[in-house]
């Protein structure tokens, strides 16, 4: 097992969240496109549905309640 994975396994939950935040910040700062082409295509399809009125955004809190109710 790589040493970094062993180190992660020894981290507290707080340290793991701090590490994730650092990694995301580092990736975002790189300027690289982090999304694959298929993801951009799906975002564009969603934006088109919203623009045409077929779909409407809802608050995240409401979405979580819908998702939780499905299980």
PDB file of N, CA, C and O in Angstrom, chain B, residues numbered from 101:
ATOM      1  N   UNK B 101       0.847  -1.175   0.000  1.00  0.00           N
ATOM      2  CA  UNK B 101       0.000   0.000   0.000  1.00  0.00           C
ATOM      3  C   UNK B 101       0.895   1.241   0.000  1.00  0.00           C
ATOM      4  O   UNK B 101       1.856   1.315   0.765  1.00  0.00           O
ATOM      5  N   UNK B 102       0.576   2.223  -0.867  1.00  0.00           N
ATOM      6  CA  UNK B 102       1.386   3.443  -0.895  1.00  0.00           C
ATOM      7  C   UNK B 102       1.375   4.167   0.447  1.00  0.00           C
ATOM      8  O   UNK B 102       0.381   4.140   1.172  1.00  0.00           O
ATOM      9  N   UNK B 103       2.478   4.806   0.764  1.00  0.00           N
ATOM     10  CA  UNK B 103       2.625   5.499   2.051  1.00  0.00           C
ATOM     11  C   UNK B 103       1.558   6.573   2.246  1.00  0.00           C
ATOM     12  O   UNK B 103       1.089   6.777   3.366  1.00  0.00           O
ATOM     13  N   UNK B 104       1.168   7.263   1.173  1.00  0.00           N
ATOM     14  CA  UNK B 104       0.164   8.322   1.310  1.00  0.00           C
ATOM     15  C   UNK B 104      -1.180   7.753   1.764  1.00  0.00           C
ATOM     16  O   UNK B 104      -1.885   8.390   2.546  1.00  0.00           O
ATOM     17  N   UNK B 105      -1.536   6.581   1.289  1.00  0.00           N
ATOM     18  CA  UNK B 105      -2.801   5.959   1.700  1.00  0.00           C
ATOM     19  C   UNK B 105      -2.728   5.548   3.166  1.00  0.00           C
ATOM     20  O   UNK B 105      -3.698   5.707   3.907  1.00  0.00           O
ATOM     21  N   UNK B 106      -1.601   5.030   3.577  1.00  0.00           N
ATOM     22  CA  UNK B 106      -1.432   4.677   4.987  1.00  0.00           C
ATOM     23  C   UNK B 106      -1.536   5.921   5.859  1.00  0.00           C
ATOM     24  O   UNK B 106      -2.134   5.880   6.934  1.00  0.00           O
ATOM     25  N   UNK B 107      -0.956   7.026   5.401  1.00  0.00           N
ATOM     26  CA  UNK B 107      -1.032   8.281   6.161  1.00  0.00           C
ATOM     27  C   UNK B 107      -2.472   8.771   6.247  1.00  0.00           C
ATOM     28  O   UNK B 107      -2.903   9.240   7.301  1.00  0.00           O
ATOM     29  N   UNK B 108      -3.217   8.668   5.156  1.00  0.00           N
ATOM     30  CA  UNK B 108      -4.626   9.079   5.156  1.00  0.00           C
ATOM     31  C   UNK B 108      -5.420   8.228   6.135  1.00  0.00           C
ATOM     32  O   UNK B 108      -6.264   8.745   6.867  1.00  0.00           O
ATOM     33  N   UNK B 109      -5.160   6.944   6.152  1.00  0.00           N
ATOM     34  CA  UNK B 109      -5.874   6.053   7.070  1.00  0.00           C
ATOM     35  C   UNK B 109      -5.640   6.413   8.534  1.00  0.00           C
ATOM     36  O   UNK B 109      -6.483   6.123   9.384  1.00  0.00           O
ATOM     37  N   UNK B 110      -4.514   7.038   8.836  1.00  0.00           N
ATOM     38  CA  UNK B 110      -4.206   7.424  10.215  1.00  0.00           C
ATOM     39  C   UNK B 110      -4.762   8.794  10.592  1.00  0.00           C
ATOM     40  O   UNK B 110      -4.743   9.163  11.766  1.00  0.00           O
ATOM     41  N   UNK B 111      -5.255   9.551   9.617  1.00  0.00           N
ATOM     42  CA  UNK B 111      -5.747  10.903   9.871  1.00  0.00           C
ATOM     43  C   UNK B 111      -7.076  10.895  10.619  1.00  0.00           C
ATOM     44  O   UNK B 111      -7.862   9.952  10.533  1.00  0.00           O
ATOM     45  N   UNK B 112      -7.296  11.976  11.352  1.00  0.00           N
ATOM     46  CA  UNK B 112      -8.611  12.185  11.955  1.00  0.00           C
ATOM     47  C   UNK B 112      -9.567  12.653  10.848  1.00  0.00           C
ATOM     48  O   UNK B 112      -9.135  13.008   9.751  1.00  0.00           O
ATOM     49  N   UNK B 113     -10.847  12.648  11.149  1.00  0.00           N
ATOM     50  CA  UNK B 113     -11.826  13.121  10.169  1.00  0.00           C
ATOM     51  C   UNK B 113     -11.545  14.565   9.801  1.00  0.00           C
ATOM     52  O   UNK B 113     -11.609  14.930   8.627  1.00  0.00           O
ATOM     53  N   UNK B 114     -11.237  15.388  10.788  1.00  0.00           N
ATOM     54  CA  UNK B 114     -10.937  16.793  10.528  1.00  0.00           C
ATOM     55  C   UNK B 114      -9.723  16.940   9.609  1.00  0.00           C
ATOM     56  O   UNK B 114      -9.735  17.761   8.692  1.00  0.00           O
ATOM     57  N   UNK B 115      -8.699  16.164   9.847  1.00  0.00           N
ATOM     58  CA  UNK B 115      -7.503  16.214   8.999  1.00  0.00           C
ATOM     59  C   UNK B 115      -7.831  15.765   7.572  1.00  0.00           C
ATOM     60  O   UNK B 115      -7.297  16.318   6.610  1.00  0.00           O
ATOM     61  N   UNK B 116      -8.691  14.783   7.434  1.00  0.00           N
ATOM     62  CA  UNK B 116      -9.085  14.321   6.097  1.00  0.00           C
ATOM     63  C   UNK B 116      -9.827  15.419   5.346  1.00  0.00           C
ATOM     64  O   UNK B 116      -9.570  15.634   4.161  1.00  0.00           O
ATOM     65  N   UNK B 117     -10.753  16.125   6.021  1.00  0.00           N
ATOM     66  CA  UNK B 117     -11.460  17.229   5.368  1.00  0.00           C
ATOM     67  C   UNK B 117     -10.497  18.348   4.993  1.00  0.00           C
ATOM     68  O   UNK B 117     -10.602  18.917   3.906  1.00  0.00           O
ATOM     69  N   UNK B 118      -9.565  18.668   5.876  1.00  0.00           N
ATOM     70  CA  UNK B 118      -8.561  19.686   5.565  1.00  0.00           C
ATOM     71  C   UNK B 118      -7.743  19.286   4.347  1.00  0.00           C
ATOM     72  O   UNK B 118      -7.432  20.120   3.496  1.00  0.00           O
ATOM     73  N   UNK B 119      -7.398  18.015   4.270  1.00  0.00           N
ATOM     74  CA  UNK B 119      -6.612  17.516   3.141  1.00  0.00           C
ATOM     75  C   UNK B 119      -7.421  17.591   1.849  1.00  0.00           C
ATOM     76  O   UNK B 119      -6.898  17.994   0.810  1.00  0.00           O
ATOM     77  N   UNK B 120      -8.699  17.202   1.911  1.00  0.00           N
ATOM     78  CA  UNK B 120      -9.549  17.292   0.716  1.00  0.00           C
ATOM     79  C   UNK B 120      -9.663  18.736   0.242  1.00  0.00           C
ATOM     80  O   UNK B 120      -9.570  19.009  -0.954  1.00  0.00           O
ATOM     81  N   UNK B 121      -9.867  19.669   1.186  1.00  0.00           N
ATOM     82  CA  UNK B 121      -9.960  21.079   0.813  1.00  0.00           C
ATOM     83  C   UNK B 121      -8.668  21.555   0.162  1.00  0.00           C
ATOM     84  O   UNK B 121      -8.698  22.296  -0.820  1.00  0.00           O
ATOM     85  N   UNK B 122      -7.543  21.130   0.706  1.00  0.00           N
ATOM     86  CA  UNK B 122      -6.255  21.505   0.124  1.00  0.00           C
ATOM     87  C   UNK B 122      -6.125  20.950  -1.300  1.00  0.00           C
ATOM     88  O   UNK B 122      -5.705  21.661  -2.213  1.00  0.00           O
ATOM     89  N   UNK B 123      -6.489  19.674  -1.481  1.00  0.00           N
ATOM     90  CA  UNK B 123      -6.380  19.058  -2.805  1.00  0.00           C
ATOM     91  C   UNK B 123      -7.261  19.769  -3.829  1.00  0.00           C
ATOM     92  O   UNK B 123      -6.816  20.046  -4.943  1.00  0.00           O
ATOM     93  N   UNK B 124      -8.522  20.070  -3.456  1.00  0.00           N
ATOM     94  CA  UNK B 124      -9.419  20.766  -4.384  1.00  0.00           C
ATOM     95  C   UNK B 124      -8.865  22.146  -4.722  1.00  0.00           C
ATOM     96  O   UNK B 124      -8.904  22.556  -5.883  1.00  0.00           O
ATOM     97  N   UNK B 125      -8.354  22.865  -3.734  1.00  0.00           N
ATOM     98  CA  UNK B 125      -7.780  24.190  -3.984  1.00  0.00           C
ATOM     99  C   UNK B 125      -6.578  24.090  -4.914  1.00  0.00           C
ATOM    100  O   UNK B 125      -6.405  24.911  -5.815  1.00  0.00           O
ATOM    101  N   UNK B 126      -5.764  23.089  -4.688  1.00  0.00           N
ATOM    102  CA  UNK B 126      -4.581  22.889  -5.516  1.00  0.00           C
ATOM    103  C   UNK B 126      -4.972  22.558  -6.957  1.00  0.00           C
ATOM    104  O   UNK B 126      -4.376  23.078  -7.901  1.00  0.00           O
ATOM    105  N   UNK B 127      -5.966  21.700  -7.121  1.00  0.00           N
ATOM    106  CA  UNK B 127      -6.427  21.355  -8.467  1.00  0.00           C
ATOM    107  C   UNK B 127      -7.029  22.572  -9.167  1.00  0.00           C
ATOM    108  O   UNK B 127      -6.758  22.818 -10.343  1.00  0.00           O
ATOM    109  N   UNK B 128      -7.842  23.327  -8.441  1.00  0.00           N
ATOM    110  CA  UNK B 128      -8.482  24.504  -9.028  1.00  0.00           C
ATOM    111  C   UNK B 128      -7.441  25.548  -9.439  1.00  0.00           C
ATOM    112  O   UNK B 128      -7.597  26.215 -10.462  1.00  0.00           O
ATOM    113  N   UNK B 129      -6.393  25.685  -8.649  1.00  0.00           N
ATOM    114  CA  UNK B 129      -5.351  26.666  -8.938  1.00  0.00           C
ATOM    115  C   UNK B 129      -4.496  26.274 -10.144  1.00  0.00           C
ATOM    116  O   UNK B 129      -3.823  27.119 -10.735  1.00  0.00           O
ATOM    117  N   UNK B 130      -4.527  24.999 -10.503  1.00  0.00           N
ATOM    118  CA  UNK B 130      -3.692  24.531 -11.611  1.00  0.00           C
ATOM    119  C   UNK B 130      -4.165  25.078 -12.948  1.00  0.00           C
ATOM    120  O   UNK B 130      -3.395  25.130 -13.906  1.00  0.00           O
ATOM    121  N   UNK B 131      -5.444  25.491 -13.021  1.00  0.00           N
ATOM    122  CA  UNK B 131      -5.971  26.016 -14.273  1.00  0.00           C
ATOM    123  C   UNK B 131      -6.370  24.937 -15.260  1.00  0.00           C
ATOM    124  O   UNK B 131      -6.879  25.238 -16.340  1.00  0.00           O
ATOM    125  N   UNK B 132      -6.146  23.692 -14.903  1.00  0.00           N
ATOM    126  CA  UNK B 132      -6.541  22.601 -15.791  1.00  0.00           C
ATOM    127  C   UNK B 132      -8.058  22.461 -15.800  1.00  0.00           C
ATOM    128  O   UNK B 132      -8.728  22.788 -14.821  1.00  0.00           O
ATOM    129  N   UNK B 133      -8.588  21.975 -16.907  1.00  0.00           N
ATOM    130  CA  UNK B 133     -10.012  21.690 -16.982  1.00  0.00           C
ATOM    131  C   UNK B 133     -10.250  20.400 -16.203  1.00  0.00           C
ATOM    132  O   UNK B 133      -9.784  19.335 -16.606  1.00  0.00           O
ATOM    133  N   UNK B 134     -10.971  20.494 -15.091  1.00  0.00           N
ATOM    134  CA  UNK B 134     -11.148  19.350 -14.207  1.00  0.00           C
ATOM    135  C   UNK B 134     -12.315  18.457 -14.604  1.00  0.00           C
ATOM    136  O   UNK B 134     -12.449  17.348 -14.087  1.00  0.00           O
ATOM    137  N   UNK B 135     -13.158  18.926 -15.515  1.00  0.00           N
ATOM    138  CA  UNK B 135     -14.326  18.141 -15.903  1.00  0.00           C
ATOM    139  C   UNK B 135     -14.081  17.461 -17.240  1.00  0.00           C
ATOM    140  O   UNK B 135     -13.533  18.062 -18.163  1.00  0.00           O
ATOM    141  N   UNK B 136     -14.495  16.195 -17.337  1.00  0.00           N
ATOM    142  CA  UNK B 136     -14.389  15.523 -18.634  1.00  0.00           C
ATOM    143  C   UNK B 136     -15.415  16.099 -19.613  1.00  0.00           C
ATOM    144  O   UNK B 136     -16.387  16.728 -19.195  1.00  0.00           O
ATOM    145  N   UNK B 137     -15.204  15.890 -20.891  1.00  0.00           N
ATOM    146  CA  UNK B 137     -16.082  16.438 -21.931  1.00  0.00           C
ATOM    147  C   UNK B 137     -17.530  16.007 -21.740  1.00  0.00           C
ATOM    148  O   UNK B 137     -18.441  16.805 -21.959  1.00  0.00           O
ATOM    149  N   UNK B 138     -17.760  14.755 -21.333  1.00  0.00           N
ATOM    150  CA  UNK B 138     -19.139  14.287 -21.174  1.00  0.00           C
ATOM    151  C   UNK B 138     -19.863  15.073 -20.091  1.00  0.00           C
ATOM    152  O   UNK B 138     -21.071  15.291 -20.183  1.00  0.00           O
ATOM    153  N   UNK B 139     -19.127  15.502 -19.060  1.00  0.00           N
ATOM    154  CA  UNK B 139     -19.739  16.264 -17.976  1.00  0.00           C
ATOM    155  C   UNK B 139     -20.155  17.649 -18.473  1.00  0.00           C
ATOM    156  O   UNK B 139     -21.245  18.121 -18.152  1.00  0.00           O
ATOM    157  N   UNK B 140     -19.298  18.296 -19.248  1.00  0.00           N
ATOM    158  CA  UNK B 140     -19.640  19.593 -19.828  1.00  0.00           C
ATOM    159  C   UNK B 140     -20.883  19.461 -20.698  1.00  0.00           C
ATOM    160  O   UNK B 140     -21.758  20.326 -20.666  1.00  0.00           O
ATOM    161  N   UNK B 141     -20.965  18.388 -21.470  1.00  0.00           N
ATOM    162  CA  UNK B 141     -22.125  18.150 -22.335  1.00  0.00           C
ATOM    163  C   UNK B 141     -23.406  18.029 -21.499  1.00  0.00           C
ATOM    164  O   UNK B 141     -24.436  18.594 -21.865  1.00  0.00           O
ATOM    165  N   UNK B 142     -23.348  17.301 -20.387  1.00  0.00           N
ATOM    166  CA  UNK B 142     -24.516  17.157 -19.507  1.00  0.00           C
ATOM    167  C   UNK B 142     -24.909  18.489 -18.883  1.00  0.00           C
ATOM    168  O   UNK B 142     -26.097  18.786 -18.758  1.00  0.00           O
ATOM    169  N   UNK B 143     -23.923  19.296 -18.490  1.00  0.00           N
ATOM    170  CA  UNK B 143     -24.218  20.621 -17.944  1.00  0.00           C
ATOM    171  C   UNK B 143     -24.925  21.495 -18.980  1.00  0.00           C
ATOM    172  O   UNK B 143     -25.859  22.226 -18.649  1.00  0.00           O
ATOM    173  N   UNK B 144     -24.481  21.417 -20.218  1.00  0.00           N
ATOM    174  CA  UNK B 144     -25.111  22.192 -21.289  1.00  0.00           C
ATOM    175  C   UNK B 144     -26.538  21.730 -21.536  1.00  0.00           C
ATOM    176  O   UNK B 144     -27.423  22.556 -21.763  1.00  0.00           O
ATOM    177  N   UNK B 145     -26.775  20.418 -21.497  1.00  0.00           N
ATOM    178  CA  UNK B 145     -28.136  19.902 -21.678  1.00  0.00           C
ATOM    179  C   UNK B 145     -29.047  20.372 -20.548  1.00  0.00           C
ATOM    180  O   UNK B 145     -30.199  20.734 -20.787  1.00  0.00           O
ATOM    181  N   UNK B 146     -28.534  20.368 -19.319  1.00  0.00           N
ATOM    182  CA  UNK B 146     -29.323  20.835 -18.179  1.00  0.00           C
ATOM    183  C   UNK B 146     -29.635  22.316 -18.329  1.00  0.00           C
ATOM    184  O   UNK B 146     -30.770  22.737 -18.103  1.00  0.00           O
ATOM    185  N   UNK B 147     -28.644  23.107 -18.704  1.00  0.00           N
ATOM    186  CA  UNK B 147     -28.853  24.549 -18.896  1.00  0.00           C
ATOM    187  C   UNK B 147     -29.909  24.801 -19.964  1.00  0.00           C
ATOM    188  O   UNK B 147     -30.720  25.716 -19.822  1.00  0.00           O
ATOM    189  N   UNK B 148     -29.913  24.011 -21.024  1.00  0.00           N
ATOM    190  CA  UNK B 148     -30.913  24.169 -22.087  1.00  0.00           C
ATOM    191  C   UNK B 148     -32.311  23.839 -21.570  1.00  0.00           C
ATOM    192  O   UNK B 148     -33.278  24.520 -21.912  1.00  0.00           O
ATOM    193  N   UNK B 149     -32.420  22.784 -20.738  1.00  0.00           N
ATOM    194  CA  UNK B 149     -33.740  22.439 -20.175  1.00  0.00           C
ATOM    195  C   UNK B 149     -34.249  23.550 -19.263  1.00  0.00           C
ATOM    196  O   UNK B 149     -35.438  23.869 -19.276  1.00  0.00           O
ATOM    197  N   UNK B 150     -33.363  24.136 -18.480  1.00  0.00           N
ATOM    198  CA  UNK B 150     -33.749  25.238 -17.590  1.00  0.00           C
ATOM    199  C   UNK B 150     -34.163  26.451 -18.422  1.00  0.00           C
ATOM    200  O   UNK B 150     -35.181  27.082 -18.137  1.00  0.00           O
ATOM    201  N   UNK B 151     -33.384  26.776 -19.441  1.00  0.00           N
ATOM    202  CA  UNK B 151     -33.683  27.935 -20.285  1.00  0.00           C
ATOM    203  C   UNK B 151     -35.012  27.792 -21.012  1.00  0.00           C
ATOM    204  O   UNK B 151     -35.703  28.781 -21.253  1.00  0.00           O
ATOM    205  N   UNK B 152     -35.370  26.555 -21.362  1.00  0.00           N
ATOM    206  CA  UNK B 152     -36.625  26.333 -22.088  1.00  0.00           C
ATOM    207  C   UNK B 152     -37.820  26.172 -21.160  1.00  0.00           C
ATOM    208  O   UNK B 152     -38.958  26.081 -21.619  1.00  0.00           O
ATOM    209  N   UNK B 153     -37.566  26.137 -19.860  1.00  0.00           N
ATOM    210  CA  UNK B 153     -38.656  26.006 -18.899  1.00  0.00           C
ATOM    211  C   UNK B 153     -39.064  24.571 -18.602  1.00  0.00           C
ATOM    212  O   UNK B 153     -39.983  24.345 -17.815  1.00  0.00           O
ATOM    213  N   UNK B 154     -38.401  23.600 -19.215  1.00  0.00           N
ATOM    214  CA  UNK B 154     -38.713  22.186 -18.982  1.00  0.00           C
ATOM    215  C   UNK B 154     -38.323  21.783 -17.565  1.00  0.00           C
ATOM    216  O   UNK B 154     -38.981  20.949 -16.943  1.00  0.00           O
ATOM    217  N   UNK B 155     -37.272  22.369 -17.076  1.00  0.00           N
ATOM    218  CA  UNK B 155     -36.731  22.032 -15.764  1.00  0.00           C
ATOM    219  C   UNK B 155     -36.507  23.329 -14.991  1.00  0.00           C
ATOM    220  O   UNK B 155     -36.179  24.363 -15.572  1.00  0.00           O
ATOM    221  N   UNK B 156     -36.688  23.259 -13.685  1.00  0.00           N
ATOM    222  CA  UNK B 156     -36.407  24.447 -12.884  1.00  0.00           C
ATOM    223  C   UNK B 156     -35.548  24.051 -11.687  1.00  0.00           C
ATOM    224  O   UNK B 156     -35.716  22.968 -11.125  1.00  0.00           O
ATOM    225  N   UNK B 157     -34.642  24.919 -11.305  1.00  0.00           N
ATOM    226  CA  UNK B 157     -33.801  24.619 -10.140  1.00  0.00           C
ATOM    227  C   UNK B 157     -34.622  24.680  -8.854  1.00  0.00           C
ATOM    228  O   UNK B 157     -35.608  25.411  -8.764  1.00  0.00           O
ATOM    229  N   UNK B 158     -34.201  23.905  -7.874  1.00  0.00           N
ATOM    230  CA  UNK B 158     -34.814  23.953  -6.555  1.00  0.00           C
ATOM    231  C   UNK B 158     -33.706  24.117  -5.528  1.00  0.00           C
ATOM    232  O   UNK B 158     -32.554  23.780  -5.804  1.00  0.00           O
ATOM    233  N   UNK B 159     -34.039  24.633  -4.339  1.00  0.00           N
ATOM    234  CA  UNK B 159     -33.005  24.783  -3.313  1.00  0.00           C
ATOM    235  C   UNK B 159     -32.384  23.431  -2.932  1.00  0.00           C
ATOM    236  O   UNK B 159     -33.055  22.399  -2.948  1.00  0.00           O
ATOM    237  N   UNK B 160     -31.113  23.460  -2.596  1.00  0.00           N
ATOM    238  CA  UNK B 160     -30.388  22.240  -2.245  1.00  0.00           C
ATOM    239  C   UNK B 160     -31.063  21.516  -1.082  1.00  0.00           C
ATOM    240  O   UNK B 160     -31.126  20.286  -1.075  1.00  0.00           O
ATOM    241  N   UNK B 161     -31.563  22.257  -0.109  1.00  0.00           N
ATOM    242  CA  UNK B 161     -32.236  21.637   1.034  1.00  0.00           C
ATOM    243  C   UNK B 161     -33.434  20.807   0.566  1.00  0.00           C
ATOM    244  O   UNK B 161     -33.635  19.690   1.044  1.00  0.00           O
ATOM    245  N   UNK B 162     -34.220  21.334  -0.351  1.00  0.00           N
ATOM    246  CA  UNK B 162     -35.373  20.607  -0.883  1.00  0.00           C
ATOM    247  C   UNK B 162     -34.923  19.379  -1.682  1.00  0.00           C
ATOM    248  O   UNK B 162     -35.542  18.319  -1.596  1.00  0.00           O
ATOM    249  N   UNK B 163     -33.853  19.525  -2.450  1.00  0.00           N
ATOM    250  CA  UNK B 163     -33.345  18.389  -3.220  1.00  0.00           C
ATOM    251  C   UNK B 163     -32.911  17.254  -2.301  1.00  0.00           C
ATOM    252  O   UNK B 163     -33.178  16.086  -2.581  1.00  0.00           O
ATOM    253  N   UNK B 164     -32.238  17.603  -1.198  1.00  0.00           N
ATOM    254  CA  UNK B 164     -31.798  16.555  -0.254  1.00  0.00           C
ATOM    255  C   UNK B 164     -33.002  15.835   0.338  1.00  0.00           C
ATOM    256  O   UNK B 164     -32.971  14.618   0.519  1.00  0.00           O
ATOM    257  N   UNK B 165     -34.059  16.575   0.639  1.00  0.00           N
ATOM    258  CA  UNK B 165     -35.259  15.940   1.208  1.00  0.00           C
ATOM    259  C   UNK B 165     -35.886  14.981   0.196  1.00  0.00           C
ATOM    260  O   UNK B 165     -36.337  13.897   0.564  1.00  0.00           O
ATOM    261  N   UNK B 166     -35.914  15.378  -1.078  1.00  0.00           N
ATOM    262  CA  UNK B 166     -36.451  14.503  -2.129  1.00  0.00           C
ATOM    263  C   UNK B 166     -35.603  13.244  -2.235  1.00  0.00           C
ATOM    264  O   UNK B 166     -36.132  12.134  -2.298  1.00  0.00           O
ATOM    265  N   UNK B 167     -34.293  13.420  -2.252  1.00  0.00           N
ATOM    266  CA  UNK B 167     -33.377  12.278  -2.374  1.00  0.00           C
ATOM    267  C   UNK B 167     -33.541  11.329  -1.189  1.00  0.00           C
ATOM    268  O   UNK B 167     -33.629  10.113  -1.363  1.00  0.00           O
ATOM    269  N   UNK B 168     -33.580  11.893   0.007  1.00  0.00           N
ATOM    270  CA  UNK B 168     -33.733  11.060   1.207  1.00  0.00           C
ATOM    271  C   UNK B 168     -35.061  10.310   1.208  1.00  0.00           C
ATOM    272  O   UNK B 168     -35.135   9.179   1.686  1.00  0.00           O
ATOM    273  N   UNK B 169     -36.097  10.928   0.681  1.00  0.00           N
ATOM    274  CA  UNK B 169     -37.406  10.291   0.617  1.00  0.00           C
ATOM    275  C   UNK B 169     -37.472   9.144  -0.366  1.00  0.00           C
ATOM    276  O   UNK B 169     -38.382   8.317  -0.295  1.00  0.00           O
ATOM    277  N   UNK B 170     -36.512   9.081  -1.289  1.00  0.00           N
ATOM    278  CA  UNK B 170     -36.509   8.027  -2.311  1.00  0.00           C
ATOM    279  C   UNK B 170     -35.949   6.717  -1.782  1.00  0.00           C
ATOM    280  O   UNK B 170     -36.024   5.693  -2.462  1.00  0.00           O
ATOM    281  N   UNK B 171     -35.387   6.735  -0.576  1.00  0.00           N
ATOM    282  CA  UNK B 171     -34.755   5.523  -0.056  1.00  0.00           C
ATOM    283  C   UNK B 171     -35.446   5.010   1.165  1.00  0.00           C
ATOM    284  O   UNK B 171     -35.036   3.994   1.726  1.00  0.00           O
TER     285      UNK B 171
END
